[in-house]
Amino acid sequence: MSEFISYQRFPSLEVAQPLLDILRQRGIEFETGFDRPRFDVTFAFNPTSTYFVVKLRQEDFEAARLAEEQTNETLTASVPIDHYLYSFTDGELLEILAKPDEWNNLDVTLARQLLRQRGHDVSPDVVQLLRQRRLVELAKPEESQKTWILAGYLMAILGGIVAVFIGWHLFKHQKQLPTGEKVLAFAPTDRQHGLRIFILGVLGTIFWTGLRIYTY
């Protein structure tokens, strides 16, 4: 069996409870835990909040999503008319369907229902097409990491161990898609730089360490 990986993050256990109830009712195995975002070796800003994480096996992601969707279909009937989505324009509601990973499942379901009520074609085929387009977009490599590439080479020359971590991060770092699939985060050119920085960082660290030992 595959390992458990992050499916959704929540600010607390209480907020995650509805999802946990759905998973138990559907017999979908899961694991939970708390996660604090790791410090990025490229020094990019990272939040320090601790999140409650629900983990699933990748093959269960789609079943869990459909289970949430079916449950939310009934929950939308009790959503008050002053819910913020009722004030959204058609374009804003379509944006939710186009980027479902940025919204909770109930909002996505309600957005789809509101668009149907307003006469828009949001059939399962249309929704699936939007999801596929979003996955293609999310799978694209991040923008070129020029600043950190330069910093990596500089650190490598200075013999800093930080260069090793920067290089390895650029070369091997992966990002997880909403489907649970993992793809390489950076473009091939940046990854090539990352490998060079990693190797130079190792050699530089060995050289400067040896030099310090020799001079002592």
N, C-alpha and C positions, 0 to 999 in steps of 0.2 A: 504493500500500500504506500501511497505517496505521503509526504510529510504534511503537517498542518501549517498553513501560511495565513497571513493576515487577510481577513475578509472585510471587516469594517472596524473603525475606531470610534469610540464614544468618550465623552467627557467623564462618564461615571458608569458604574454597574447598573444603577437605577435606569438610566437612559437606554441602556442596552437590553434591559429585561424583556421588552416586547419581542425583540428578535430572538432571544434565547428561548422564549416560550414557543415561538413558531418552529424553531429548529427541533425542540423536544417533541412537539406534536407530530412533526413529519419524520421523526426518527433519523435526523441528519446529525451525524457525530460532529462534535466541535470541541475546541479547547479555548480557554480564556486566560487572560493575564494582563498585567500592566506593562506599559511600554513607554520609555522616555526616549525621544529621538536622540540618536547618537550625534556626537559632534562631528561635523563634516571636516575631513582632512584638508579640504580646499578652503577652509575658514569661512565658508558662506554662512550667513546667519541661519540659525536653527532655533526653533522654539524649544523651551525647556519644560513645557507642561507634560504631565504624565497622563497617558490615555489608557482607557480600558479597551482591550483588543479582543475581538472575537475571531478565532482562527478556524478555517475549514480546510479540507483537502481540496485541491484544485478541481477535481472532477465533480465536486458537490456544489461549486459556485453557482452554476446555472439553476440547479434544483432549488437552492436557497433563494435565489433571486425571484424565481417563479412563485415560490411559496409566499414570499413577502408580498409580491404583486397581487396574488389571489386574496390574501388577507386584507390588504389595503383597499381592494375593490369594495369590500363591505364597509370598511372604516370611513371611507370618503362620504358615505351617506350621513354620518354624524358630524362632519366638519362644519363649524359655524360659518354663516354667510359673511362674517367679517374677517375671515381668513385672508391673509395677505395676498394669496394667489388670485383671489377674485378681482383684485385691482390691477393685475398684470395685463398687458396688451397681448394680442395674439402672437406677435413677434417674440415677446419675452417668454411666453409659455412654450413656444417652439424651441427657444434657446435651452429651456430645461430638458426637453426631450433630446436635443442635440448633444447635451453635456450632462447626462444623468449621473455621472460619477461625482459631480459637484453638488448634488442635492440628495436629500434623503428619499427613500423609496416611496413614502407617502406623498411627498410633493410631486414626484414624477408621475405617479398614478393619477393624482388630482389634476395635474396639468393636462394629461391626456384626456381625461373626462371633460374638462372645461372646453378644450378645443373641439371635441366632438359635439358638445352642446352648441358651440358657435358655428357649426357646419363645416368643420375642416376634416379632411381625410387623414385620420391617424390610425389606419388599420395596422394589424400586427406586422405586415410586410413593410410598411413605411417606418414603423418604430425600429424594426430590425435593421433596415437600411441605415437609419440614423446612428444606431449603435455601432454598426460596422465602420461607418465613416469616422466615428469618434475614436474607435480603436486604432484605425490607421493613423489618425492624427497624433494620438498619444504615443504610438510606437516610434514616431520619428525621433531621431537623435536630438539631444539638447543643443542649444546654440553653442558655437565654438567657445571653448574655455580659454581664450587667449591670455587673459590675466594670470590664470593659474598655471598655464603652460610656461609662461615667462618666469613666474615665481618658482616653479619646479626646477627649471634649468639653473636659476640663480642659486637655489638651495643646494642643488647637486654639486655645483662648482665650489660652494662654501663647505661642502662635506656634511650638510645637515641631514640627519635621519629623516626629517620631515619630507625631504624630496622622495624618499622611498615610498612613503604613504601616499603622497600626491600622485606619483607615477602609477602606483598600483590601483589607486582609485580611478584615475582617468582610463586605465587600460581595462579594468575588470568590472567596474560598477554597473549594476543592473537596476532597472526600475520595474515595478510590478504593474501590469495592466489590470483593469477591473475584472477581467476574466481569470486572473490568477497567474496568467502567463508572464514570464520574466524576459525582458529584452535588454540588450546592451544600451546603456544610457547615452553614450557619446559617439560622435561620428568616427568613422575609420581613421581619418587624419589625426584627430585628437587622441585616439587610442594608440596610434603609432608613436606620437609624442610621449604619451604616458609610459609606454614600454621603454623608450629611450631614457626618460627621466628616472624610471625605476632602476634600470641597469647602471646609469651614471651615478645615481644616489648610493647604490650599494658599493660601487667601486670607490666613490669619493669618501664614503664613511670608512671603508677599510683603509684607504690611503691615509686619511687624516688621523685615524685612530692609531695606525702603525707609526706615523710620524711623531705623534705625541709620546707614545711609548718609547720610541727610539731616543727622542731628545731628553727624556727623563733618565 
